[in-house]
Amino acid sequence: MPALVSQRCLNHSTREAVARCPECGCFYCRECVTEHDDRIVCASCLKKLAQKTETGPRRQWNLWPALQGISGVFLACFVFYVIGRMLLAIPSEYHNQSIWKLGWLTDMGSDSDD
């Protein structure tokens, strides 16, 4: 690798190079480099880095909240289904209030009066 003092700027051939761009590997003078993210880079590489940061990283979808919502809806449907089946299992005598007229209920009430 040649020494930095013997290198010339890529853009200005009459000037000595003071830095080497870590992105492209070319040598540049003081006017052709700038500091970015604690590194010294050339203008063309800085432009490429700026375009990368403008677009930003691609967003990934988080499916966990959607799965929780869907499973919650299915769980609620299942619970309401079970409750509905239990309500349908109630005998029809209960609905027309004839279950209260059965003998075993009236016998229990008369025993408590004694």
C-alpha positions, 0 to 999 in steps of 0.5 A: 500500500503506497504511503499517503504522502505520495498520493494525490487527490482524485479530483485535484491532481496538483494537491496532496491527499490527506485522507482515504475514503473508507467507502470507495478507497480513493484518496482526496484532499481536504476540500473533497472530504467531509466527516459523517458518522465519525468517519471521513468520506468523500462527497460521492459516498456521502451522497450515497449514504444520505440516500440510504438514510432517506429511504430508511430501513424496510419496515417489517410487519408485526403479525402478533397483534393481528393473531391476538385479535383474531384468536380473541374473536374466536375465543369470544365466539366459542364462549358465547356458543357454549353459553347459548348451548347451556341456555338451550339445555334449560327445560321448557317448564322453566320458561312457562314457570311451571317448574315452580309448581312441582311438588318437591319445591313446595314440600321444601317450603313447608318444612322450613315453616315448622 
